[in-house]
Amino acid sequence: MIKGSKVRHADFPIEPMLIDRWSPRAMSGEGISREELMRLFEAARWAPSSFNAQQWRALYADRETEHWQTFFDLLGEGNKVWAKNAAVLVVFISRTTFEHNGKPSITHSYDAGAAWENFALQGFQQNLVVHGMQGFDYERAREVLRIPQEFQVQAMAAVGRPASKEILPEKLQERENPNDRRKVSESVFEGPFKQS
């Protein structure tokens, strides 16, 4: 498993995988097999969704194909610095209306997030780097990837094989450790919302 140098501690006992999973940036530039990648999408497929509508979709580019440059060019400059060594880039989108009745799907983003989490956890189990990002051009992604208007562009992810953090610029090396989280008590409230 990909491990960092910091030790994380949960406020309450949970599955270790949920604590140990994190989002490194250091990737080797080696490819991954289609089977390895499809296992991540298979995990995403089993995420819960409203009416089991599975509103999420994913578009991807393997670094060895003609689609790579199109996806890579969508990234912000800060993400290009490290994502250049990814094996695959993925764009997650979600349908804003239900196919079965055309009505708004209020939880399409929520459901896409569940699929993304399964994708990320499966990648961690396979000892792959899986790093999600919002640092890319959403409108350009819609245009160049021909994403229909009934879909919302949600996020991108880079997937690859782990590498030593020394391949990253010094500023990113300092951040290449698992980060901590707010206390549960700062995010969860019984009853009405409470301002902190």
Buried (B, 14 or more C-beta within 10 A) or exposed (E): EBEBEEEBEEEEEEEEEEBBBBBBBBBBEEBBEEEBBEBBBEBBBEBEBBEEBBBBBBBBBBBEEEBBEBBBEBBBEEBBBBBEBBBBBBBBBBBBBBEEEEEEBEBBBBBBBBBBBBBBBBBBBBEBBBBBBEBBBBEEBBEEBEBEEBBBBBBBBBBBBBBEBEBBEEEBBEEBBBEEEEEEEEEEEEEEEEEE
